[in-house]
Amino acid sequence: MSKIQTTPATAADPEVAAGTAQFLTPVALGLQALAVNGKQAHWNVRGANFIAIHELLDTIVAHAQDGADQAAERIVALGLPIDARLTTVAEKTRPTTLSAGFSQWEDTIRAVISDMDAVIADVQAAIDGLDEIDLTSQDIAIGIKESIEKDRWFLFAHLAE
């Protein structure tokens, strides 16, 4: 019988791993919440711009899931676990303003942008905090920020006059 490997995938310094987890955990959880809420918005958006917003929300959800995966995998690669169960996500993230049911497209966009802004703030905190801890993890946060800001821009364009 082979022995189970209990060491991390990398030889990360425990302080680096803990610091990285401190900054990337809120990012991963916020992106998980954005993915769930984005799908809720996708199913329930109504109005004149339905199809464009409906499809854009699927893209936002996919990017949020990808970003959450990148942040969580970095934490795990450094040797620490991450708790992203739905109950934990609900406890550790800001409540959404998204309606539980059908919503007109303007209200849906405003609610999703608000959720995105909360995640962007956590990502920026990670970028700032990781500067002195782990530049590889900071690069991951920078990439996540680029993606979510681009998606926010596409969504906001529906409201801009």
trRosetta pair geometry for C-beta under 8 A, 3 or more apart (Angstrom, degrees):
i j d omega theta_ij theta_ji phi_ij phi_ji
7 79 7.4 -48 174 -117 52 116
8 11 7.3 157 75 -87 104 25
8 12 6.0 -54 101 28 154 100
8 17 7.3 -122 -92 -97 165 147
8 77 7.3 81 177 160 104 33
8 78 6.3 -22 -170 152 148 25
8 79 2.7 -63 -84 -86 136 99
8 80 7.9 -5 -102 -23 126 48
9 76 7.5 47 6 131 125 75
9 77 5.0 -68 64 -146 127 61
9 79 7.2 -159 22 -70 64 66
10 77 5.7 43 -4 159 115 83
10 78 6.2 -36 55 -105 117 44
10 79 7.1 -113 56 -37 73 94
12 16 5.3 -125 -178 80 97 116
12 17 4.7 106 120 -58 132 101
12 77 7.8 103 -32 122 136 70
12 78 4.1 -4 10 -151 174 79
12 79 5.6 -154 50 2 116 115
13 16 4.2 85 65 4 95 108
13 17 6.9 -167 87 -8 48 83
14 17 5.5 -52 -145 37 35 114
14 18 6.2 33 157 -18 67 106
14 79 7.5 -72 -104 82 66 139
15 18 5.8 -52 -143 39 31 109
15 19 6.1 31 157 -17 65 108
16 19 5.9 -57 -145 40 28 109
16 20 6.1 29 156 -19 64 109
16 78 6.7 -129 110 -154 91 131
16 133 6.0 146 -135 175 66 84
16 134 5.2 102 -167 -68 102 115
17 20 5.8 -57 -147 37 26 111
17 21 6.3 26 156 -18 63 108
17 75 7.6 96 -166 -156 78 59
17 78 3.8 173 -114 145 89 114
17 79 5.2 -43 -123 54 155 99
17 80 5.2 146 164 -23 112 112
18 21 5.7 -54 -146 37 30 111
18 22 6.4 39 152 -28 63 103
18 80 7.1 126 -84 -66 51 150
19 22 5.5 -48 -151 26 32 117
19 23 6.9 12 158 -3 63 106
19 129 7.4 -160 178 151 94 104
19 130 7.5 138 137 -109 102 64
19 133 4.0 -146 125 -142 140 142
19 134 6.8 152 90 -8 111 105
20 23 6.3 -71 -155 44 31 97
20 24 5.6 1 164 2 73 120
20 74 6.5 -118 167 134 130 107
20 75 6.3 -176 119 -101 103 67
20 78 5.6 102 61 8 145 170
20 130 6.7 57 -111 -115 69 107
20 133 6.2 -177 -62 132 68 129
20 134 5.1 -12 -77 30 112 146
20 137 4.5 -143 -131 -95 112 167
21 24 6.2 -65 -122 51 26 94
21 25 5.4 38 176 -37 67 109
21 75 4.8 89 -100 -136 81 111
21 78 7.3 -142 -46 76 92 131
21 80 4.9 -46 -71 86 143 155
21 82 7.3 -161 -138 -88 100 89
22 25 6.8 -42 -136 18 11 110
22 129 7.3 -108 101 147 106 148
23 26 7.2 -63 -170 32 31 100
23 27 7.2 24 145 -13 63 114
23 125 6.6 -157 -142 119 92 84
23 126 3.9 129 164 -123 105 75
23 129 4.5 -172 -93 83 135 131
23 130 5.4 -149 83 -53 162 94
23 133 7.4 161 4 47 137 152
23 137 7.3 109 76 141 120 129
23 141 7.3 -38 138 -77 116 146
24 27 5.1 -57 -154 39 48 119
24 28 6.0 49 152 -22 78 103
24 71 4.4 -177 -175 -167 102 95
24 72 7.6 -176 142 -68 112 33
24 74 5.9 -110 -156 77 171 120
24 75 5.4 -161 88 -57 128 105
24 126 5.8 87 -78 -135 54 135
24 130 7.9 56 -49 -72 91 132
24 137 6.2 -100 -52 -168 130 116
24 140 7.4 17 -113 94 128 128
24 141 7.0 -124 -97 -72 87 104
25 28 5.8 -54 -145 36 32 109
25 29 6.2 25 160 -13 67 109
25 71 7.7 171 -78 151 20 116
25 75 6.7 77 -69 -89 76 155
25 82 6.1 -173 -114 -133 88 102
25 92 8.0 -62 143 162 102 154
26 29 5.8 -58 -141 43 32 108
26 30 5.9 33 160 -20 67 111
26 92 7.1 -136 -112 154 70 113
26 93 8.0 139 -155 -93 74 76
26 122 4.4 -137 125 -153 112 129
26 125 7.5 -3 75 74 140 129
26 126 7.4 -162 64 -58 99 108
27 30 5.9 -57 -143 39 24 109
27 31 6.3 21 158 -16 62 110
27 67 7.3 -101 160 151 101 105
27 68 7.7 -175 129 -107 72 55
27 71 4.6 -158 98 -122 112 158
27 119 7.1 85 -141 -163 60 82
27 122 5.2 180 -81 127 62 112
27 123 5.4 89 -117 -87 112 69
27 126 5.3 -10 -46 -37 131 153
27 141 6.5 -114 -95 -116 165 93
27 144 6.5 74 -178 115 129 164
28 31 6.0 -59 -147 39 26 108
28 32 6.4 30 153 -22 63 105
28 68 4.8 94 -152 -151 65 71
28 71 4.0 -154 -67 97 89 122
28 72 4.5 108 -133 -58 144 84
28 75 7.3 -70 -26 -3 150 135
28 82 6.1 -11 94 -177 162 148
28 84 5.9 -86 138 -90 112 128
29 32 5.6 -51 -148 33 33 113
29 33 6.5 33 152 -18 65 103
29 68 7.9 118 -47 -131 15 107
29 84 6.1 -155 -93 -119 70 84
29 88 6.9 -101 -120 126 122 93
29 89 5.1 -177 -159 -118 86 70
29 92 5.0 -27 163 94 161 123
29 93 5.5 -161 137 -57 102 106
30 33 5.6 -52 -150 36 33 111
30 34 6.3 36 150 -21 65 105
30 93 5.5 149 -97 -119 60 116
30 94 8.0 25 -117 20 97 88
30 118 6.2 -153 -147 117 124 94
30 119 4.1 162 141 -107 124 83
30 122 5.0 156 -8 36 157 155
31 34 5.3 -48 -144 36 36 115
31 35 6.4 42 153 -23 65 101
31 64 4.5 179 -169 -170 82 79
31 65 7.3 173 150 -72 105 20
31 67 4.7 -142 -130 91 154 106
31 68 3.7 -163 96 -64 120 90
31 71 6.9 141 19 19 140 136
31 119 6.0 98 -71 -141 62 135
31 144 7.4 -81 -75 -161 141 127
31 148 7.9 -112 -105 -80 99 133
32 35 5.7 -51 -151 32 31 113
32 36 6.6 27 153 -14 64 105
32 64 7.5 168 -72 151 18 105
32 65 7.9 70 -106 -106 55 58
32 68 4.9 107 -58 -127 73 152
32 84 5.3 163 -56 -171 161 113
32 89 4.8 -103 99 -113 124 138
32 93 8.0 -151 69 -41 88 149
33 36 5.9 -57 -149 39 33 108
33 37 6.0 22 157 -9 68 112
33 89 5.2 175 -65 173 86 110
33 90 7.7 138 -103 -81 108 44
33 93 4.3 -144 -41 114 157 171
33 94 8.0 138 124 51 164 60
33 96 7.2 -177 164 -49 109 109
33 115 7.0 -143 119 -160 101 115
33 119 7.9 -169 65 -73 101 109
34 37 5.9 -60 -138 47 28 104
34 38 5.6 35 159 -28 65 111
34 60 7.3 -103 157 153 107 101
34 61 7.8 -169 128 -109 77 52
34 64 4.3 -145 96 -133 111 146
34 112 7.9 87 -152 -156 86 78
34 115 5.3 150 -108 144 82 117
34 116 6.5 85 -129 -85 131 60
34 119 5.5 -18 -47 -47 138 148
35 38 5.7 -51 -139 35 24 114
35 39 6.6 23 158 -18 59 103
35 61 5.0 91 -144 -153 69 73
35 64 4.1 -167 -65 101 83 122
35 65 4.9 90 -111 -61 144 79
35 68 6.7 -70 -19 -8 134 142
36 39 6.1 -58 -156 33 28 108
36 40 6.7 31 147 -19 63 105
36 86 7.6 104 -85 -124 157 100
36 89 7.4 114 3 126 142 150
37 40 5.3 -49 -150 34 39 117
37 41 6.4 40 151 -19 67 102
37 96 4.8 159 -121 -82 146 161
37 98 5.2 151 -166 14 108 155
37 111 7.8 -129 167 139 122 106
37 112 7.1 171 125 -109 106 74
37 115 5.5 -161 90 -114 149 166
38 41 5.6 -51 -149 36 33 112
38 42 6.2 42 149 -27 64 104
38 57 5.3 176 -179 -171 87 88
38 60 5.0 -149 -144 102 143 109
38 61 4.2 -171 103 -76 129 85
38 64 6.2 158 2 11 147 148
38 112 6.3 79 -104 -132 75 116
38 115 7.7 -152 -58 93 80 148
39 42 5.2 -46 -145 31 36 120
39 43 6.6 34 156 -18 64 103
39 57 7.5 148 -91 148 29 110
39 61 5.3 79 -60 -112 80 145
40 43 6.2 -59 -154 35 28 107
40 44 6.3 -12 163 12 63 119
40 98 6.0 105 97 137 125 141
40 100 7.7 -59 -173 -134 131 40
41 44 6.4 -84 -141 53 25 90
41 45 5.8 42 168 -52 71 101
41 57 5.4 -149 97 -135 104 144
41 98 5.8 -91 -70 -142 97 132
41 103 7.3 -54 -133 54 73 130
41 108 4.9 128 -156 -163 105 106
41 111 6.9 -177 -96 85 125 115
41 112 5.3 4 -70 -67 173 118
42 45 6.7 -30 -131 0 18 110
42 54 5.9 93 -155 -151 70 62
42 57 3.9 -170 -82 109 89 133
42 58 5.9 94 -125 -60 142 69
42 61 6.7 -40 -33 -31 141 136
44 99 6.8 -134 125 88 143 102
44 101 6.0 178 -149 163 139 31
44 102 5.0 -146 -170 -101 92 40
44 103 5.6 60 127 14 106 85
44 108 7.4 176 94 -100 84 125
45 50 6.1 157 116 -132 99 69
45 53 5.3 -132 159 109 160 123
45 54 5.8 -156 62 -76 126 75
45 57 6.9 175 -17 -23 141 150
45 103 6.3 -40 -108 72 48 84
45 104 8.0 28 -160 166 63 14
45 105 5.5 60 -174 -99 104 70
45 108 4.5 -2 -108 -63 95 176
46 50 6.4 -15 -149 -95 28 110
46 102 5.2 31 -22 -173 131 104
46 103 6.6 162 22 76 91 31
46 104 5.7 -57 76 -100 90 43
46 105 6.7 -126 79 -41 38 74
47 50 5.8 161 66 -58 51 81
47 104 4.9 77 -57 -156 131 72
47 105 3.8 -115 58 -7 135 105
47 106 7.3 161 -123 -9 180 74
48 105 7.0 -100 47 17 63 143
49 52 5.2 -58 -178 50 85 111
49 53 5.2 77 123 -20 98 111
49 105 4.8 143 58 172 100 169
49 158 5.8 123 164 -152 165 124
50 53 6.3 -81 -150 44 20 100
50 54 5.6 22 164 -24 67 116
50 105 6.6 -124 -76 -72 51 124
51 54 5.5 -52 -136 37 27 116
51 55 6.3 21 165 -12 63 108
52 55 6.3 -63 -151 41 24 104
52 56 6.2 23 154 -18 63 113
52 158 7.2 160 109 -96 124 122
53 56 5.5 -55 -140 40 32 112
53 57 6.2 39 157 -26 65 103
53 105 5.3 166 1 -143 165 110
53 108 6.7 97 162 95 142 132
53 109 6.7 -92 -131 -69 130 99
53 155 7.7 76 -130 -132 84 81
53 158 6.4 41 -81 -94 103 168
54 57 6.1 -55 -154 29 24 112
54 58 7.3 26 148 -18 57 100
55 58 5.7 -48 -159 27 39 114
55 59 7.0 38 147 -16 65 101
56 59 5.5 -53 -157 34 40 114
56 60 6.4 42 147 -20 69 103
56 151 7.7 146 178 -157 93 84
56 154 6.0 -163 -147 129 127 119
56 155 6.1 157 143 -86 137 79
57 60 5.4 -49 -145 36 37 114
57 61 6.3 42 153 -22 66 102
57 112 7.1 -110 -113 -110 98 161
58 61 5.6 -51 -148 34 32 114
58 62 6.4 32 153 -18 64 105
59 62 5.7 -54 -149 36 32 111
59 63 6.3 27 155 -15 66 107
59 151 6.6 -171 116 -121 100 110
59 154 7.9 -24 88 89 139 155
60 63 5.9 -58 -147 40 29 108
60 64 6.2 32 154 -21 65 107
60 112 7.0 51 133 178 167 132
60 116 7.7 -75 -157 -83 126 121
60 151 4.8 127 -105 -177 84 137
60 155 6.9 31 -70 -56 139 129
61 64 5.7 -55 -146 36 29 112
61 65 6.4 29 155 -18 64 106
62 65 5.8 -54 -149 36 30 111
62 66 6.4 31 152 -19 64 106
63 66 5.5 -51 -146 37 34 113
63 67 6.2 33 155 -18 66 106
63 147 5.0 -169 -170 161 122 120
63 148 6.7 168 130 -81 123 61
63 151 5.6 -165 58 -53 155 144
64 67 5.8 -55 -146 39 30 110
64 68 6.3 32 155 -20 64 106
64 119 7.7 -75 -125 -131 103 171
64 148 7.4 73 -87 -99 73 103
65 68 5.8 -53 -145 36 30 112
65 69 6.3 32 154 -20 63 107
66 69 5.7 -58 -151 36 29 113
66 70 6.5 30 152 -20 65 104
66 147 7.5 -102 83 169 119 167
67 70 5.6 -51 -147 33 34 112
67 71 6.4 29 157 -15 66 105
67 143 8.0 -173 -114 108 89 85
67 144 4.1 101 -143 -131 115 103
67 147 6.2 -165 -68 73 119 139
67 148 6.7 5 -53 -49 166 107
68 71 6.0 -57 -148 39 30 108
68 72 6.0 23 158 -13 66 113
68 84 7.1 118 178 -148 118 153
69 72 6.0 -58 -139 43 26 106
69 73 5.9 25 162 -19 64 112
70 73 6.0 -58 -141 39 23 108
70 74 6.5 27 157 -23 60 105
70 140 5.3 -175 152 -163 113 111
70 143 7.2 -91 153 87 166 122
70 144 6.4 -165 73 -69 133 107
71 74 6.0 -56 -155 30 28 111
71 75 6.9 26 151 -17 62 104
71 140 6.5 151 -88 139 57 125
71 141 7.5 67 -100 -85 100 71
71 144 6.7 23 -53 -68 106 155
72 75 5.8 -55 -155 34 35 111
72 76 6.3 28 153 -13 68 109
72 82 4.7 -131 -141 57 89 159
72 84 6.2 -47 -100 -28 138 144
73 76 5.6 -56 -142 43 35 109
73 77 5.9 41 155 -26 67 106
74 77 5.6 -52 -143 35 29 114
74 78 6.6 23 156 -14 61 106
74 136 7.6 179 -143 122 119 96
74 137 5.4 128 166 -113 142 86
74 140 5.4 -123 -58 3 151 174
75 78 6.0 -66 -158 38 28 106
75 80 5.3 -69 170 74 87 100
75 81 7.8 16 129 136 110 11
75 82 4.9 86 88 -57 144 117
76 79 7.7 114 -177 -24 33 8
76 80 6.8 -107 -96 72 36 51
76 81 6.7 35 -104 -115 85 37
76 82 6.3 -83 -54 -1 91 102
78 134 7.9 -42 -95 -117 144 167
78 137 7.9 -8 -46 -70 141 125
83 88 4.7 174 131 -96 101 172
84 88 6.3 -123 -127 78 17 124
84 89 6.1 44 -167 -60 63 102
85 88 4.8 89 57 9 77 104
85 89 7.1 -144 94 -7 37 88
86 89 5.5 -52 -143 37 34 113
86 90 6.2 35 157 -19 67 105
87 90 5.8 -54 -148 37 30 111
87 91 6.3 27 154 -17 64 109
88 91 5.7 -57 -145 39 32 110
88 92 5.8 5 165 -1 69 118
89 92 6.4 -72 -136 48 22 95
89 93 5.7 -5 176 0 64 123
90 93 6.9 -65 -122 42 16 94
93 118 7.5 99 -169 133 91 138
94 115 7.9 -173 80 -121 105 63
94 118 4.9 -125 38 -143 137 154
96 111 6.3 64 173 178 96 104
96 114 7.5 128 -150 92 66 109
96 115 5.4 -2 -117 -82 99 116
97 110 7.6 -55 93 117 130 90
97 111 4.6 -140 85 -124 86 91
97 114 5.5 17 24 74 120 155
97 115 7.9 -147 27 -48 77 86
98 103 7.3 -112 -164 -18 69 164
98 108 7.2 46 -133 -134 90 61
98 111 4.1 130 -82 153 65 141
98 112 6.9 59 -85 -63 116 64
98 115 7.0 -5 -33 -39 114 131
99 102 7.2 -37 112 81 138 25
99 103 4.1 155 34 -70 135 121
99 107 6.8 40 -19 130 120 127
99 108 7.6 -70 25 -87 104 73
99 111 7.1 -133 -6 -48 68 166
103 107 4.8 -116 179 88 106 116
103 108 4.7 134 103 -64 119 89
103 111 7.4 -22 160 10 163 142
104 107 5.0 81 63 14 81 105
104 108 6.9 -152 93 -10 36 92
105 108 5.4 -55 -143 37 33 115
105 109 6.2 34 159 -21 67 104
105 158 7.1 -97 152 155 116 141
106 109 5.9 -54 -150 34 29 110
106 110 6.5 27 154 -17 63 106
106 159 6.7 106 -137 -103 82 97
107 110 5.8 -54 -148 37 32 111
107 111 6.3 30 155 -18 65 108
108 111 5.9 -60 -150 38 29 109
108 112 6.3 21 158 -13 66 109
109 112 6.0 -59 -144 41 29 105
109 113 6.1 30 158 -19 66 109
109 155 5.6 173 -146 171 95 97
109 156 7.5 141 173 -94 117 37
109 158 5.6 -140 -103 77 156 125
109 159 5.7 -178 117 -47 145 113
110 113 5.8 -55 -145 38 27 111
110 114 6.4 33 154 -23 62 105
110 159 7.4 98 -67 -87 79 151
111 114 5.6 -53 -152 32 31 114
111 115 6.7 30 150 -16 63 103
112 115 5.5 -51 -151 36 37 113
112 116 6.3 39 149 -20 67 104
112 155 6.3 -107 98 -171 122 156
113 116 5.4 -52 -145 37 34 114
113 117 6.3 40 153 -25 66 102
113 152 6.2 97 -129 -147 81 91
113 155 6.0 -171 -73 110 92 126
113 156 6.1 90 -107 -78 135 87
114 117 5.7 -49 -147 30 30 114
114 118 6.9 33 152 -19 60 100
115 118 5.9 -52 -156 30 34 112
115 119 6.8 29 149 -13 65 105
116 119 5.7 -57 -152 39 36 110
116 120 6.1 39 150 -23 69 105
116 148 5.9 176 -158 177 99 105
116 151 7.1 -150 -126 96 142 104
116 152 4.8 169 137 -91 150 107
116 155 7.5 150 -11 48 158 148
117 120 5.5 -49 -142 35 33 114
117 121 6.5 39 154 -23 63 100
117 152 7.6 104 -64 -127 66 142
118 121 5.8 -51 -154 30 31 113
118 122 6.9 28 150 -13 62 104
119 122 5.7 -56 -153 38 37 110
119 123 6.2 37 150 -20 69 106
119 148 6.1 -119 106 -163 122 160
120 123 5.5 -53 -144 38 33 113
120 124 6.3 35 155 -20 66 103
120 145 6.6 90 -138 -134 76 84
120 148 5.9 -162 -79 110 86 128
120 149 6.6 91 -115 -75 125 83
120 152 7.2 -9 -55 -41 138 154
121 124 5.8 -52 -146 36 30 110
121 125 6.5 33 152 -19 62 104
122 125 5.6 -52 -149 36 33 113
122 126 6.5 36 150 -21 64 103
123 126 5.5 -52 -151 34 34 114
123 127 6.5 38 149 -22 66 101
123 141 5.5 164 -164 -169 78 91
123 144 5.5 -144 -129 101 130 112
123 145 4.6 164 139 -79 136 91
123 148 6.8 163 -13 39 161 142
124 127 5.5 -47 -147 33 36 114
124 128 6.3 33 155 -15 66 105
124 145 6.8 95 -68 -110 65 136
125 128 5.8 -55 -147 40 30 109
125 129 5.9 21 158 -12 66 115
126 129 5.9 -61 -136 45 26 105
126 130 5.7 19 167 -16 66 116
126 137 7.7 -107 173 144 105 99
126 138 7.5 176 140 -115 80 58
126 141 4.2 -158 111 -122 118 147
127 130 6.4 -60 -136 39 19 104
127 131 7.2 44 155 -49 54 92
127 138 5.9 88 -139 -153 55 86
127 141 4.8 -162 -71 117 72 128
127 142 5.9 95 -113 -72 115 73
127 145 6.5 -11 -49 -30 135 147
128 131 6.2 -39 -170 -8 30 117
129 132 7.7 -74 179 37 41 88
129 133 6.7 7 143 1 73 128
130 133 5.0 -82 -141 53 50 105
130 134 5.6 -57 -163 58 96 72
130 135 7.3 142 143 -92 96 27
130 137 4.9 -131 -149 97 140 102
130 138 3.8 -179 108 -74 120 86
130 141 6.1 150 22 9 148 143
131 135 7.6 38 -141 -94 38 73
131 138 6.0 91 -77 -104 47 149
133 137 7.1 -36 99 56 103 131
133 138 7.8 140 61 -47 83 103
134 137 4.1 50 100 17 115 113
134 138 6.5 169 95 -16 59 84
135 138 5.1 -49 -144 36 39 118
135 139 6.4 48 154 -26 66 96
136 139 5.7 -47 -155 28 32 114
136 140 7.0 35 146 -19 61 100
137 140 5.5 -47 -155 30 39 115
137 141 6.6 39 148 -17 66 102
138 141 5.6 -54 -151 38 36 112
138 142 6.3 40 150 -23 67 103
139 142 5.5 -50 -146 33 33 114
139 143 6.5 35 154 -18 64 103
140 143 5.9 -56 -153 36 31 111
140 144 6.5 32 150 -19 64 106
141 144 5.6 -53 -148 36 34 113
141 145 6.3 36 153 -22 66 104
142 145 5.7 -53 -149 34 31 112
142 146 6.5 35 152 -22 64 103
143 146 5.7 -50 -149 31 33 113
143 147 6.6 30 155 -17 64 106
144 147 5.9 -59 -153 37 31 111
144 148 6.3 18 159 -10 68 110
145 148 6.2 -61 -141 42 29 101
145 149 5.9 26 163 -17 66 112
146 149 6.2 -62 -144 39 22 107
146 150 6.4 23 158 -20 61 109
147 150 6.0 -59 -153 34 27 110
147 151 6.5 22 154 -14 63 108
148 151 5.6 -52 -147 39 36 112
148 152 6.2 42 151 -24 66 103
149 152 5.4 -48 -144 33 34 115
149 153 6.4 41 152 -24 63 101
150 153 5.6 -50 -152 31 32 115
150 154 6.7 32 151 -17 64 103
151 154 5.7 -52 -150 35 34 111
151 155 6.4 29 154 -14 66 107
152 155 5.8 -61 -149 42 31 108
152 156 5.9 30 155 -20 68 111
153 156 5.8 -55 -139 39 26 110
153 157 6.5 41 155 -36 61 100
154 157 5.8 -45 -155 15 29 119
155 158 6.3 -46 -176 14 43 110
156 159 5.7 -64 -164 40 52 105
156 160 6.1 59 143 -38 81 102
157 160 5.4 -43 -138 20 38 119
